Amino acid sequence: MKNKTTIGFVTQFYDDEGKCTSQEFVAGDQVDWEDEDGETCDVPEHEYHTFDMVQPDHVPLDSLLLHLEKLRKHLTELRGQLATYEAEDYNRQQEPT
């Protein structure tokens, strides 16, 4: 797994009553890639993904479902890692000292 960090800023727009009406992320030029250990790595082949932001008072259902699916996949990966760790720990405990 690789992590992409893009440095930039957020612009928020407010109406005359002080209510946020929209926001956008403006990406800067600095982009860093890290591996799962947090070490800098080469830029992998990857698809472009927009920096869409959820707008105030608007969370589209398809966006929520997409995020839930990503969370489900991440939790499945974590469960697998935990099971591997527990098995390795059990095997270490079984080794003669």
WOTA-V624988 format. One record per backbone hydrogen bond with DSSP energy under -0.5 kcal/mol. CO is the residue of the C=O (numbers start at 1). NH is the residue of the N-H. E is the energy in kcal/mol with one decimal. If there is no record, write none. Layout:
BEGIN
CO:NH:E / CO:NH:E
END
This chain:
BEGIN
1:36:-0.6 / 3:5:-0.5 / 3:34:-2.3 / 4:6:-0.5 / 5:7:-0.5 / 5:32:-2.8 / 7:28:-3.0 / 9:26:-3.3 / 10:12:-0.5 / 11:24:-2.3 / 13:21:-3.2 / 13:22:-1.3 / 15:18:-1.8 / 19:15:-2.4 / 22:13:-3.0 / 24:11:-2.8 / 24:26:-0.5 / 25:27:-0.6 / 26:9:-2.1 / 29:31:-0.6 / 30:7:-2.6 / 32:5:-3.0 / 33:41:-1.9 / 34:3:-2.8 / 35:38:-2.3 / 39:35:-2.6 / 42:44:-0.5 / 55:58:-1.8 / 58:55:-0.5 / 60:64:-2.0 / 61:65:-2.7 / 62:66:-2.0 / 63:67:-2.3 / 64:68:-2.5 / 65:69:-2.2 / 66:70:-2.1 / 67:71:-2.4 / 68:72:-2.5 / 69:73:-2.3 / 70:74:-2.3 / 71:75:-2.7 / 72:76:-2.2 / 73:77:-2.2 / 74:78:-2.5 / 75:79:-2.5 / 76:80:-2.1 / 77:81:-2.3 / 78:82:-2.6 / 79:83:-2.5 / 80:84:-2.1 / 81:85:-2.5 / 82:86:-2.9 / 83:87:-2.3 / 84:88:-2.6 / 85:89:-2.7 / 86:90:-2.5 / 87:91:-2.5 / 88:92:-2.2 / 89:93:-1.9 / 90:94:-1.2 / 91:95:-0.8 / 92:95:-0.7
END
